Amino acid sequence: MILFPQPRRLQLFDGTYCMPRQSAGDSLVAFFRALQAGTQGVSLSCDSVLPQEAYRILIDASGVRISYSSEEGLFRAATSLRQMIVRFQGQLPHMHIEDAPELKKRGYMMDVNCGRIPKMETLKSMIDFLASLKYNEFQLYMEGGCFKYSAYPEETADIDCLTPENIRELDAYCAERFIDFVPNQNSFGHMRKWLQKPHFRHLGLFGSDNEVPNTLNPLLPESFDFMRNLYASLLPNYSSKYVNIGLDEAYGLGKYQIESYCKEKGNDVVFMEWLNKLSSHIEEAHGKSVMFWADMIYNYPESYHMVPKDAIALEWGYELIQSQRMTAHCIDYQNAGVKYYVCPSVNTHGSFTSRMDVTTFNIRTCAELAAEYGAEGMLLTEWGEVGHPYSWIWCLTPAALAGQYAWNTGAKQDGETFKADFIRSAEDFVDEAFFAGAKVSRHMYRMANYYLLEPERVHVCTMCAKQLSLPISQTRYAHLFDLKDSGDDFYFDNVTAYVRRIMEDIEKISLDERLKREIRLTAKLITLGSEVCKVKLHPKESAGDVPALTALIDEILPEYTELWQFRNFETGIELFIDQLNKRKSELLALTK
Protein backbone atom coordinates (compact mmCIF):
# COMPACT_ATOMS: atom_id res chain seq x y z
CA MET A 1 0.00 0.00 0.00
CA ILE A 2 1.66 3.23 -1.20
CA LEU A 3 -1.08 5.57 -0.08
CA PHE A 4 -4.53 5.37 1.50
CA PRO A 5 -7.10 6.39 0.40
CA GLN A 6 -5.75 5.13 -2.90
CA PRO A 7 -5.35 8.15 -5.20
CA ARG A 8 -7.14 8.53 -8.51
CA ARG A 9 -3.89 8.16 -10.43
CA LEU A 10 -0.43 7.06 -9.21
CA GLN A 11 2.54 6.14 -11.37
CA LEU A 12 5.72 4.67 -9.86
CA PHE A 13 9.24 5.04 -11.29
CA ASP A 14 12.60 3.53 -10.43
CA GLY A 15 14.52 5.21 -7.67
CA THR A 16 13.93 6.81 -4.29
CA TYR A 17 14.28 10.28 -2.91
CA CYS A 18 15.56 10.73 0.64
CA MET A 19 13.71 13.50 2.41
CA PRO A 20 16.02 15.77 4.42
CA ARG A 21 16.27 14.72 8.07
CA GLN A 22 13.20 16.19 9.66
CA SER A 23 10.08 15.13 11.45
CA ALA A 24 6.81 14.54 9.62
CA GLY A 25 5.39 16.92 12.21
CA ASP A 26 3.74 16.29 15.54
CA SER A 27 0.42 16.57 13.76
CA LEU A 28 -1.00 16.82 10.27
CA VAL A 29 -1.78 20.50 10.82
CA ALA A 30 1.81 21.18 11.95
CA PHE A 31 3.15 19.43 8.86
CA PHE A 32 0.78 21.45 6.65
CA ARG A 33 1.96 24.70 8.22
CA ALA A 34 5.56 23.66 7.70
CA LEU A 35 4.87 23.03 4.02
CA GLN A 36 3.30 26.45 3.71
CA ALA A 37 6.35 28.01 5.35
CA GLY A 38 8.74 26.24 2.98
CA THR A 39 9.79 22.75 4.05
CA GLN A 40 13.22 21.73 2.80
CA GLY A 41 13.03 19.39 -0.16
CA VAL A 42 9.47 20.37 -1.13
CA SER A 43 8.62 23.00 -3.71
CA LEU A 44 5.10 24.39 -4.11
CA SER A 45 3.37 25.83 -7.12
CA CYS A 46 -0.14 27.20 -7.51
CA ASP A 47 -2.07 25.97 -10.55
CA SER A 48 -5.41 27.75 -10.81
CA VAL A 49 -6.67 25.20 -13.34
CA LEU A 50 -6.85 22.47 -10.70
CA PRO A 51 -10.17 21.94 -8.85
CA GLN A 52 -10.38 23.06 -5.22
CA GLU A 53 -9.24 19.85 -3.50
CA ALA A 54 -7.13 18.49 -6.35
CA TYR A 55 -3.35 18.25 -6.17
CA ARG A 56 -0.37 16.80 -7.99
CA ILE A 57 2.78 15.40 -6.40
CA LEU A 58 5.93 14.63 -8.36
CA ILE A 59 8.80 12.92 -6.54
CA ASP A 60 12.10 12.38 -8.34
CA ALA A 61 15.82 12.84 -7.75
CA SER A 62 15.43 16.61 -7.49
CA GLY A 63 12.91 16.45 -4.65
CA VAL A 64 9.17 16.78 -4.09
CA ARG A 65 7.02 19.14 -6.12
CA ILE A 66 3.39 19.85 -5.19
CA SER A 67 0.86 21.64 -7.39
CA TYR A 68 -2.49 22.87 -6.05
CA SER A 69 -5.03 25.65 -6.52
CA SER A 70 -6.25 26.26 -2.97
CA GLU A 71 -5.16 25.81 0.63
CA GLU A 72 -7.55 22.89 0.83
CA GLY A 73 -5.83 21.21 -2.11
CA LEU A 74 -2.45 21.75 -0.45
CA PHE A 75 -3.81 20.25 2.77
CA ARG A 76 -4.90 17.10 0.92
CA ALA A 77 -1.44 16.91 -0.65
CA ALA A 78 0.16 17.37 2.77
CA THR A 79 -2.02 14.54 4.09
CA SER A 80 -0.73 12.22 1.38
CA LEU A 81 2.91 13.28 1.64
CA ARG A 82 3.03 13.00 5.43
CA GLN A 83 1.52 9.51 5.31
CA MET A 84 4.18 8.39 2.83
CA ILE A 85 7.03 9.96 4.83
CA VAL A 86 5.94 8.02 7.91
CA ARG A 87 5.33 4.79 6.00
CA PHE A 88 8.61 4.83 4.08
CA GLN A 89 10.65 6.49 6.85
CA GLY A 90 11.60 9.35 4.56
CA GLN A 91 12.78 7.13 1.66
CA LEU A 92 10.13 8.10 -0.88
CA PRO A 93 9.68 6.13 -4.11
CA HIS A 94 9.85 8.20 -7.26
CA MET A 95 6.26 8.71 -8.37
CA HIS A 96 3.71 11.00 -9.95
CA ILE A 97 0.31 11.44 -8.29
CA GLU A 98 -2.69 13.21 -9.80
CA ASP A 99 -5.46 13.20 -7.29
CA ALA A 100 -8.87 14.70 -6.54
CA PRO A 101 -11.94 13.51 -4.64
CA GLU A 102 -14.64 11.59 -6.46
CA LEU A 103 -17.35 12.90 -4.11
CA LYS A 104 -17.49 16.56 -3.16
CA LYS A 105 -18.60 15.96 0.46
CA ARG A 106 -17.21 13.12 2.57
CA GLY A 107 -18.73 13.11 6.02
CA TYR A 108 -18.91 11.21 9.29
CA MET A 109 -21.78 11.51 11.77
CA MET A 110 -21.65 10.34 15.38
CA ASP A 111 -24.70 9.99 17.60
CA VAL A 112 -24.11 11.75 20.95
CA ASN A 113 -27.75 11.51 21.96
CA CYS A 114 -28.11 7.91 23.14
CA GLY A 115 -25.74 7.93 26.10
CA ARG A 116 -22.13 8.18 24.98
CA ILE A 117 -20.78 11.75 24.69
CA PRO A 118 -17.04 11.64 23.99
CA LYS A 119 -14.76 14.00 25.88
CA MET A 120 -13.17 16.81 23.91
CA GLU A 121 -9.85 14.96 23.69
CA THR A 122 -11.64 11.91 22.29
CA LEU A 123 -13.57 13.97 19.75
CA LYS A 124 -10.40 15.69 18.61
CA SER A 125 -8.63 12.37 18.13
CA MET A 126 -11.62 11.20 16.07
CA ILE A 127 -11.44 14.36 13.95
CA ASP A 128 -7.70 13.86 13.42
CA PHE A 129 -8.33 10.29 12.27
CA LEU A 130 -10.98 11.48 9.82
CA ALA A 131 -8.73 14.26 8.53
CA SER A 132 -6.02 11.71 7.79
CA LEU A 133 -8.58 9.96 5.56
CA LYS A 134 -9.44 13.20 3.75
CA TYR A 135 -12.94 13.58 5.21
CA ASN A 136 -14.27 17.11 4.94
CA GLU A 137 -17.48 16.98 7.00
CA PHE A 138 -18.29 16.01 10.59
CA GLN A 139 -21.60 15.95 12.46
CA LEU A 140 -22.69 15.22 16.04
CA TYR A 141 -26.29 13.99 16.09
CA MET A 142 -28.47 15.57 18.81
CA GLU A 143 -32.03 15.33 20.01
CA GLY A 144 -31.87 16.59 23.60
CA GLY A 145 -29.96 16.15 26.85
CA CYS A 146 -26.52 16.19 25.22
CA PHE A 147 -26.05 19.96 24.76
CA LYS A 148 -26.69 22.93 27.05
CA TYR A 149 -29.40 24.85 25.20
CA SER A 150 -29.44 28.42 26.49
CA ALA A 151 -33.19 28.65 25.80
CA TYR A 152 -33.86 25.84 28.26
CA PRO A 153 -31.02 25.90 30.81
CA GLU A 154 -33.02 24.07 33.48
CA GLU A 155 -33.25 20.95 31.30
CA THR A 156 -29.50 20.24 31.49
CA ALA A 157 -28.65 22.01 34.74
CA ASP A 158 -27.68 18.71 36.37
CA ILE A 159 -26.26 17.05 33.23
CA ASP A 160 -22.59 17.06 32.27
CA CYS A 161 -22.71 17.47 28.51
CA LEU A 162 -21.47 19.55 25.58
CA THR A 163 -21.49 23.32 25.99
CA PRO A 164 -21.58 26.17 23.45
CA GLU A 165 -17.88 26.72 24.24
CA ASN A 166 -17.15 23.08 23.42
CA ILE A 167 -18.92 23.37 20.07
CA ARG A 168 -17.08 26.55 19.12
CA GLU A 169 -13.77 24.92 20.05
CA LEU A 170 -14.57 21.87 17.91
CA ASP A 171 -15.70 24.12 15.07
CA ALA A 172 -12.32 25.85 15.04
CA TYR A 173 -10.50 22.52 15.36
CA CYS A 174 -12.37 21.13 12.35
CA ALA A 175 -11.77 24.29 10.32
CA GLU A 176 -8.00 23.93 10.78
CA ARG A 177 -8.34 20.52 9.11
CA PHE A 178 -10.65 21.76 6.33
CA ILE A 179 -13.57 19.84 7.82
CA ASP A 180 -17.03 21.39 7.80
CA PHE A 181 -18.54 20.90 11.26
CA VAL A 182 -22.27 20.68 10.50
CA PRO A 183 -24.83 21.07 13.31
CA ASN A 184 -27.31 18.22 13.58
CA GLN A 185 -30.54 18.72 15.53
CA ASN A 186 -33.55 16.50 14.98
CA SER A 187 -36.76 18.47 14.54
CA PHE A 188 -39.77 16.21 13.92
CA GLY A 189 -39.47 12.53 14.83
CA HIS A 190 -37.11 11.24 17.54
CA MET A 191 -38.17 13.99 19.94
CA ARG A 192 -39.06 11.65 22.81
CA LYS A 193 -36.41 13.06 25.16
CA TRP A 194 -38.21 16.39 25.10
CA LEU A 195 -41.78 15.19 24.75
CA GLN A 196 -41.59 12.78 27.69
CA LYS A 197 -41.33 15.83 29.96
CA PRO A 198 -44.77 16.97 31.17
CA HIS A 199 -44.21 20.60 30.18
CA PHE A 200 -43.33 19.66 26.58
CA ARG A 201 -45.71 16.73 26.07
CA HIS A 202 -48.47 18.87 24.56
CA LEU A 203 -46.18 19.60 21.59
CA GLY A 204 -46.28 15.96 20.52
CA LEU A 205 -48.58 13.64 18.61
CA PHE A 206 -50.19 10.95 20.77
CA GLY A 207 -53.32 8.87 20.97
CA SER A 208 -53.79 8.25 24.70
CA ASP A 209 -53.00 9.91 28.00
CA ASN A 210 -50.34 7.34 28.93
CA GLU A 211 -48.59 7.39 25.55
CA VAL A 212 -45.19 9.09 25.38
CA PRO A 213 -45.00 11.07 22.10
CA ASN A 214 -42.07 10.70 19.75
CA THR A 215 -43.13 13.09 16.98
CA LEU A 216 -43.71 16.84 17.18
CA ASN A 217 -47.07 18.21 16.10
CA PRO A 218 -46.13 20.36 13.08
CA LEU A 219 -49.45 22.22 13.10
CA LEU A 220 -48.92 23.80 16.52
CA PRO A 221 -47.34 27.27 16.53
CA GLU A 222 -45.77 26.31 19.87
CA SER A 223 -43.89 23.45 18.16
CA PHE A 224 -42.33 25.89 15.74
CA ASP A 225 -41.45 28.27 18.59
CA PHE A 226 -39.82 25.37 20.42
CA MET A 227 -37.66 24.47 17.44
CA ARG A 228 -36.82 28.12 16.86
CA ASN A 229 -35.49 28.27 20.44
CA LEU A 230 -33.38 25.14 19.97
CA TYR A 231 -31.87 26.51 16.77
CA ALA A 232 -31.16 29.87 18.39
CA SER A 233 -29.29 28.06 21.16
CA LEU A 234 -27.29 25.74 18.91
CA LEU A 235 -26.67 27.17 15.45
CA PRO A 236 -24.71 30.37 16.26
CA ASN A 237 -21.88 28.17 17.57
CA TYR A 238 -21.21 26.71 14.13
CA SER A 239 -19.61 28.38 11.10
CA SER A 240 -21.05 25.82 8.66
CA LYS A 241 -23.49 26.99 6.00
CA TYR A 242 -25.59 23.87 6.57
CA VAL A 243 -27.59 22.28 9.38
CA ASN A 244 -28.97 18.76 9.47
CA ILE A 245 -32.53 19.12 10.82
CA GLY A 246 -33.28 15.37 10.83
CA LEU A 247 -37.02 14.77 10.28
CA ASP A 248 -36.55 10.99 10.02
CA GLU A 249 -38.91 8.31 11.33
CA ALA A 250 -41.68 10.77 12.19
CA TYR A 251 -44.07 7.91 12.83
CA GLY A 252 -46.79 10.21 14.17
CA LEU A 253 -47.23 11.77 10.73
CA GLY A 254 -50.74 11.06 9.47
CA LYS A 255 -52.06 10.05 12.91
CA TYR A 256 -53.59 11.36 16.09
CA GLN A 257 -54.16 15.13 16.29
CA ILE A 258 -53.23 15.73 12.65
CA GLU A 259 -54.92 12.72 11.04
CA SER A 260 -57.73 14.63 9.32
CA TYR A 261 -55.39 17.35 8.07
CA CYS A 262 -53.03 14.74 6.62
CA LYS A 263 -55.90 12.93 4.90
CA GLU A 264 -56.91 16.21 3.28
CA LYS A 265 -53.42 17.34 2.26
CA GLY A 266 -51.46 14.09 2.02
CA ASN A 267 -48.68 12.97 4.35
CA ASP A 268 -46.02 14.04 1.88
CA VAL A 269 -47.40 17.58 1.60
CA VAL A 270 -47.65 17.97 5.38
CA PHE A 271 -44.04 16.79 5.68
CA MET A 272 -42.94 19.24 2.99
CA GLU A 273 -44.79 22.10 4.67
CA TRP A 274 -42.89 21.48 7.92
CA LEU A 275 -39.59 21.07 6.06
CA ASN A 276 -40.08 24.34 4.18
CA LYS A 277 -41.21 26.22 7.28
CA LEU A 278 -38.08 25.17 9.18
CA SER A 279 -35.86 25.75 6.16
CA SER A 280 -37.15 29.28 5.58
CA HIS A 281 -36.66 30.23 9.20
CA ILE A 282 -33.14 28.81 9.36
CA GLU A 283 -32.14 30.61 6.17
CA GLU A 284 -33.59 33.94 7.32
CA ALA A 285 -32.44 33.81 10.95
CA HIS A 286 -29.14 31.94 10.65
CA GLY A 287 -28.06 32.09 7.01
CA LYS A 288 -27.87 28.32 6.68
CA SER A 289 -29.37 25.73 4.35
CA VAL A 290 -30.81 22.46 5.58
CA MET A 291 -30.11 18.77 5.26
CA PHE A 292 -32.84 16.26 6.13
CA TRP A 293 -33.23 12.49 6.27
CA ALA A 294 -35.24 11.42 3.24
CA ASP A 295 -36.98 8.28 4.53
CA MET A 296 -40.34 10.04 5.01
CA ILE A 297 -40.54 11.20 1.38
CA TYR A 298 -38.73 8.76 -0.87
CA ASN A 299 -41.96 6.95 -1.62
CA TYR A 300 -43.41 10.24 -2.91
CA PRO A 301 -41.14 11.29 -5.78
CA GLU A 302 -43.99 13.37 -7.22
CA SER A 303 -43.44 15.72 -4.25
CA TYR A 304 -39.72 16.28 -4.79
CA HIS A 305 -40.42 19.60 -6.49
CA MET A 306 -41.36 20.91 -3.02
CA VAL A 307 -37.88 20.32 -1.58
CA PRO A 308 -36.26 23.70 -0.76
CA LYS A 309 -33.85 24.83 -3.44
CA ASP A 310 -30.55 24.43 -1.56
CA ALA A 311 -31.64 21.60 0.75
CA ILE A 312 -29.82 18.27 0.75
CA ALA A 313 -31.81 15.05 1.10
CA LEU A 314 -30.01 12.34 3.07
CA GLU A 315 -30.73 8.92 1.57
CA TRP A 316 -30.01 6.38 4.33
CA GLY A 317 -30.20 2.63 4.53
CA TYR A 318 -27.99 0.23 6.46
CA GLU A 319 -29.05 -3.26 5.40
CA LEU A 320 -28.44 -5.33 2.26
CA ILE A 321 -32.00 -4.92 0.98
CA GLN A 322 -32.07 -1.19 1.78
CA SER A 323 -28.79 -0.74 -0.06
CA GLN A 324 -30.23 -2.42 -3.13
CA ARG A 325 -33.37 -0.25 -3.03
CA MET A 326 -31.32 2.95 -3.09
CA THR A 327 -30.78 2.81 -6.85
CA ALA A 328 -34.34 3.86 -7.68
CA HIS A 329 -34.25 6.63 -5.06
CA CYS A 330 -30.97 8.05 -6.37
CA ILE A 331 -32.31 8.08 -9.92
CA ASP A 332 -35.44 9.92 -8.73
CA TYR A 333 -33.38 12.55 -6.89
CA GLN A 334 -31.18 13.09 -9.92
CA ASN A 335 -34.15 13.38 -12.29
CA ALA A 336 -35.90 15.85 -9.96
CA GLY A 337 -32.78 17.97 -9.51
CA VAL A 338 -32.71 17.33 -5.74
CA LYS A 339 -29.31 17.58 -4.08
CA TYR A 340 -28.63 14.50 -1.97
CA TYR A 341 -26.11 12.43 -0.03
CA VAL A 342 -26.01 8.66 0.36
CA CYS A 343 -25.72 7.59 3.99
CA PRO A 344 -24.40 4.13 4.88
CA SER A 345 -23.60 3.03 8.45
CA VAL A 346 -20.75 1.62 10.49
CA ASN A 347 -23.44 -0.80 11.72
CA THR A 348 -22.22 -0.90 15.31
CA HIS A 349 -25.60 -0.08 16.84
CA GLY A 350 -27.26 -3.21 18.12
CA SER A 351 -24.24 -5.45 17.59
CA PHE A 352 -21.38 -4.34 19.95
CA THR A 353 -19.01 -4.52 16.95
CA SER A 354 -19.99 -4.01 13.34
CA ARG A 355 -21.63 -6.59 11.11
CA MET A 356 -18.73 -6.32 8.70
CA ASP A 357 -20.02 -8.17 5.65
CA VAL A 358 -23.18 -6.03 5.71
CA THR A 359 -21.15 -2.89 6.42
CA THR A 360 -18.69 -3.33 3.58
CA PHE A 361 -21.53 -4.09 1.14
CA ASN A 362 -23.51 -1.09 2.37
CA ILE A 363 -20.61 1.36 2.08
CA ARG A 364 -19.51 0.13 -1.34
CA THR A 365 -23.03 0.17 -2.79
CA CYS A 366 -23.73 3.67 -1.49
CA ALA A 367 -20.46 5.06 -2.85
CA GLU A 368 -20.92 3.54 -6.29
CA LEU A 369 -24.49 4.86 -6.50
CA ALA A 370 -23.31 8.30 -5.37
CA ALA A 371 -20.67 8.41 -8.10
CA GLU A 372 -23.00 7.09 -10.80
CA TYR A 373 -26.07 9.22 -10.04
CA GLY A 374 -24.58 12.55 -9.09
CA ALA A 375 -24.81 12.65 -5.29
CA GLU A 376 -23.27 15.65 -3.54
CA GLY A 377 -21.55 13.37 -1.07
CA MET A 378 -21.60 10.47 1.34
CA LEU A 379 -22.25 10.65 5.11
CA LEU A 380 -21.18 7.63 7.15
CA THR A 381 -23.44 7.29 10.19
CA GLU A 382 -22.64 5.93 13.63
CA TRP A 383 -25.71 5.44 15.82
CA GLY A 384 -26.01 4.63 19.51
CA GLU A 385 -28.55 2.28 21.04
CA VAL A 386 -29.36 1.19 24.60
CA GLY A 387 -26.73 3.50 26.08
CA HIS A 388 -24.27 3.39 23.16
CA PRO A 389 -22.16 0.67 24.85
CA TYR A 390 -19.63 -0.09 22.14
CA SER A 391 -16.18 1.48 21.75
CA TRP A 392 -15.28 3.68 18.78
CA ILE A 393 -12.48 1.25 17.90
CA TRP A 394 -15.13 -0.86 16.15
CA CYS A 395 -15.91 2.05 13.84
CA LEU A 396 -12.34 2.52 12.64
CA THR A 397 -12.22 0.06 9.74
CA PRO A 398 -15.66 1.11 8.42
CA ALA A 399 -14.56 4.76 8.67
CA ALA A 400 -11.34 4.03 6.80
CA LEU A 401 -13.18 2.04 4.13
CA ALA A 402 -15.76 4.80 3.63
CA GLY A 403 -12.93 7.32 3.42
CA GLN A 404 -11.49 5.33 0.54
CA TYR A 405 -14.78 4.96 -1.29
CA ALA A 406 -15.76 8.61 -0.88
CA TRP A 407 -12.40 9.78 -2.19
CA ASN A 408 -12.02 7.17 -4.92
CA THR A 409 -14.60 4.42 -5.51
CA GLY A 410 -12.24 2.59 -7.86
CA ALA A 411 -13.41 0.23 -10.57
CA LYS A 412 -17.08 -0.68 -10.24
CA GLN A 413 -17.78 -3.88 -8.33
CA ASP A 414 -17.47 -6.97 -10.52
CA GLY A 415 -19.04 -10.34 -9.82
CA GLU A 416 -16.22 -11.78 -7.78
CA THR A 417 -13.91 -9.68 -5.61
CA PHE A 418 -16.03 -7.61 -3.18
CA LYS A 419 -13.15 -5.14 -3.61
CA ALA A 420 -11.18 -7.05 -1.00
CA ASP A 421 -8.11 -4.90 -1.68
CA PHE A 422 -9.99 -1.86 -0.33
CA ILE A 423 -11.00 -3.76 2.82
CA ARG A 424 -7.48 -5.08 3.47
CA SER A 425 -5.95 -1.67 2.79
CA ALA A 426 -8.42 -0.06 5.20
CA GLU A 427 -7.39 -2.55 7.88
CA ASP A 428 -3.70 -1.89 7.21
CA PHE A 429 -4.29 1.85 7.49
CA VAL A 430 -6.09 1.46 10.83
CA ASP A 431 -3.36 -0.79 12.19
CA GLU A 432 -0.75 1.75 11.18
CA ALA A 433 -2.58 4.93 12.18
CA PHE A 434 -4.38 3.84 15.34
CA PHE A 435 -2.81 0.62 16.66
CA ALA A 436 0.85 1.66 16.25
CA GLY A 437 1.48 -1.01 13.63
CA ALA A 438 -0.04 -3.93 15.57
CA LYS A 439 -1.85 -6.26 13.18
CA VAL A 440 -5.17 -6.49 14.97
CA SER A 441 -7.83 -5.16 12.57
CA ARG A 442 -8.21 -8.43 10.63
CA HIS A 443 -8.94 -10.26 13.88
CA MET A 444 -11.45 -7.58 14.83
CA TYR A 445 -13.10 -7.94 11.42
CA ARG A 446 -13.55 -11.65 12.11
CA MET A 447 -14.92 -11.08 15.59
CA ALA A 448 -17.40 -8.56 14.21
CA ASN A 449 -18.89 -11.25 12.00
CA TYR A 450 -19.77 -13.47 14.98
CA TYR A 451 -23.46 -13.02 14.25
CA LEU A 452 -23.15 -15.15 11.11
CA LEU A 453 -23.13 -18.13 13.49
CA GLU A 454 -26.40 -17.07 15.10
CA PRO A 455 -29.49 -19.01 13.98
CA GLU A 456 -31.24 -15.93 12.54
CA ARG A 457 -30.17 -12.85 10.59
CA VAL A 458 -31.78 -9.84 12.26
CA HIS A 459 -32.44 -6.34 10.95
CA VAL A 460 -29.77 -3.81 12.10
CA CYS A 461 -28.71 -5.85 15.14
CA THR A 462 -27.48 -9.23 16.32
CA MET A 463 -29.42 -11.69 18.43
CA CYS A 464 -26.80 -11.71 21.19
CA ALA A 465 -26.70 -7.93 21.54
CA LYS A 466 -30.44 -7.40 21.22
CA GLN A 467 -31.41 -10.16 23.64
CA LEU A 468 -29.01 -8.82 26.26
CA SER A 469 -30.95 -5.55 26.20
CA LEU A 470 -34.30 -7.31 26.76
CA PRO A 471 -35.63 -8.96 29.95
CA ILE A 472 -34.83 -12.64 30.51
CA SER A 473 -38.54 -13.36 30.17
CA GLN A 474 -38.74 -11.72 26.72
CA THR A 475 -37.70 -13.79 23.71
CA ARG A 476 -39.51 -11.93 20.94
CA TYR A 477 -38.01 -8.83 19.32
CA ALA A 478 -40.72 -6.80 17.58
CA HIS A 479 -41.90 -8.63 14.45
CA LEU A 480 -38.40 -9.75 13.51
CA PHE A 481 -37.74 -12.92 15.48
CA ASP A 482 -38.60 -15.00 18.50
CA LEU A 483 -35.70 -16.70 20.19
CA LYS A 484 -37.92 -19.71 20.94
CA ASP A 485 -37.91 -20.50 17.22
CA SER A 486 -34.11 -20.52 17.04
CA GLY A 487 -33.31 -24.12 17.72
CA ASP A 488 -31.06 -25.17 20.58
CA ASP A 489 -27.81 -24.23 22.33
CA PHE A 490 -25.67 -25.40 19.41
CA TYR A 491 -25.66 -22.04 17.63
CA PHE A 492 -24.83 -19.94 20.67
CA ASP A 493 -22.18 -22.42 21.84
CA ASN A 494 -20.56 -21.81 18.47
CA VAL A 495 -20.74 -18.03 18.93
CA THR A 496 -19.10 -18.27 22.36
CA ALA A 497 -16.35 -20.61 21.14
CA TYR A 498 -15.72 -18.50 18.03
CA VAL A 499 -15.31 -15.24 19.92
CA ARG A 500 -13.10 -16.83 22.59
CA ARG A 501 -10.87 -18.35 19.92
CA ILE A 502 -10.38 -15.02 18.17
CA MET A 503 -9.69 -13.31 21.47
CA GLU A 504 -6.95 -15.88 22.16
CA ASP A 505 -5.24 -14.73 18.95
CA ILE A 506 -5.62 -11.06 19.89
CA GLU A 507 -4.16 -11.68 23.35
CA LYS A 508 -0.92 -12.83 21.67
CA ILE A 509 -0.51 -9.48 19.86
CA SER A 510 1.63 -6.75 21.41
CA LEU A 511 -0.88 -3.93 21.65
CA ASP A 512 -1.62 -0.87 23.77
CA GLU A 513 -3.15 -2.41 26.89
CA ARG A 514 -6.10 -0.04 27.08
CA LEU A 515 -7.07 -0.77 23.49
CA LYS A 516 -6.73 -4.49 24.13
CA ARG A 517 -8.98 -4.12 27.16
CA GLU A 518 -11.64 -2.48 24.98
CA ILE A 519 -11.54 -5.43 22.57
CA ARG A 520 -11.53 -7.90 25.47
CA LEU A 521 -14.55 -6.19 27.02
CA THR A 522 -16.42 -6.48 23.73
CA ALA A 523 -15.65 -10.20 23.57
CA LYS A 524 -17.06 -10.60 27.09
CA LEU A 525 -20.23 -8.72 26.16
CA ILE A 526 -20.80 -10.93 23.12
CA THR A 527 -20.17 -14.02 25.23
CA LEU A 528 -22.59 -12.79 27.89
CA GLY A 529 -25.24 -12.09 25.25
CA SER A 530 -24.73 -15.53 23.73
CA GLU A 531 -25.04 -17.29 27.09
CA VAL A 532 -28.12 -15.23 28.01
CA CYS A 533 -29.75 -16.43 24.79
CA LYS A 534 -29.26 -20.01 25.99
CA VAL A 535 -30.83 -19.16 29.35
CA LYS A 536 -33.84 -17.68 27.57
CA LEU A 537 -34.25 -20.86 25.55
CA HIS A 538 -34.63 -22.95 28.71
CA PRO A 539 -34.81 -20.76 31.83
CA LYS A 540 -35.98 -23.50 34.20
CA GLU A 541 -32.96 -25.67 33.44
CA SER A 542 -30.44 -22.79 33.62
CA ALA A 543 -30.17 -22.23 37.37
CA GLY A 544 -26.81 -23.99 37.43
CA ASP A 545 -25.40 -21.50 34.91
CA VAL A 546 -26.39 -18.43 36.90
CA PRO A 547 -23.28 -18.18 39.17
CA ALA A 548 -20.91 -18.10 36.19
CA LEU A 549 -23.02 -15.55 34.31
CA THR A 550 -23.45 -13.20 37.27
CA ALA A 551 -19.72 -13.47 37.90
CA LEU A 552 -19.13 -12.45 34.28
CA ILE A 553 -21.40 -9.44 34.74
CA ASP A 554 -19.44 -8.53 37.88
CA GLU A 555 -16.24 -8.65 35.78
CA ILE A 556 -17.75 -6.49 33.05
CA LEU A 557 -19.24 -3.71 35.20
CA PRO A 558 -16.05 -2.14 36.67
CA GLU A 559 -14.15 -2.57 33.42
CA TYR A 560 -16.94 -0.97 31.42
CA THR A 561 -17.04 1.91 33.89
CA GLU A 562 -13.30 2.60 33.84
CA LEU A 563 -12.99 2.43 30.05
CA TRP A 564 -16.05 4.64 29.60
CA GLN A 565 -14.76 7.27 32.01
CA PHE A 566 -11.42 7.45 30.23
CA ARG A 567 -12.94 8.52 26.89
CA ASN A 568 -16.37 9.96 27.64
CA PHE A 569 -18.45 12.32 29.74
CA GLU A 570 -19.88 10.61 32.83
CA THR A 571 -23.38 11.34 31.51
CA GLY A 572 -25.07 8.30 30.00
CA ILE A 573 -22.92 5.59 31.55
CA GLU A 574 -25.82 4.42 33.69
CA LEU A 575 -28.02 3.46 30.72
CA PHE A 576 -26.20 0.27 29.78
CA ILE A 577 -25.05 -0.46 33.33
CA ASP A 578 -28.69 -0.46 34.38
CA GLN A 579 -29.42 -3.02 31.67
CA LEU A 580 -26.65 -5.31 32.93
CA ASN A 581 -27.81 -4.98 36.53
CA LYS A 582 -31.37 -5.85 35.49
CA ARG A 583 -30.15 -8.99 33.71
CA LYS A 584 -28.16 -9.92 36.81
CA SER A 585 -31.21 -9.57 39.06
CA GLU A 586 -33.34 -11.60 36.64
CA LEU A 587 -30.72 -14.34 36.49
CA LEU A 588 -30.51 -14.52 40.27
CA ALA A 589 -34.28 -14.80 40.45
CA LEU A 590 -34.04 -18.05 38.48
CA THR A 591 -32.25 -19.68 41.41
CA LYS A 592 -34.99 -18.93 43.93
Secondary structure, DSSP 4 states (H G I P E B T S, - for coil): --SSSPPSEEEEEEEEEE--S----SSHHHHHHHHHH--TTEEEEE-TTS-TT-EEEEEETTEEEEEESSHHHHHHHHHHHHHHHHHTTTEEEEEEEEE--SSSEEEEEEE-SSS--B-HHHHHHHHHHHHHTT--EEEEEESSSSB--TTSGGGGTT---B-HHHHHHHHHHHHHTT-EEEEEE--SSS-HHHHTSTTTGGGB--SSTTPPP-SB-TT-HHHHHHHHHHHHHHGGG---SEEE---TT-TTTTSGGGHHHHHHH-HHHHHHHHHHHHHHHHHHHH--EEEEE-TTTTT-GGGGGGS-TT-EEEEE--SHHHHHHHHHHHHHHHHHT-EEEEE-B---TTTSS--HHHHHHHHHHHHHHHHHTT-SEEEEEE---TT--S-GGGGHHHHHHHHHHHH---SPP-SS-TTHHHHHHHHHHHHHHTSTT---HHHHHHHHTGGGGSSS-BTTB-HHHHHHTS-TT--EETTTEEGGGS--THHHHHHHHHHHHHHHHHHTS---HHHHHHHHHHHHHHHHHHHHHHHHHSGGG-GGGHHHHHHHHHHHHHHHHHHHHHHB-STTHHHHHHHHHHHHHHHHHTT-
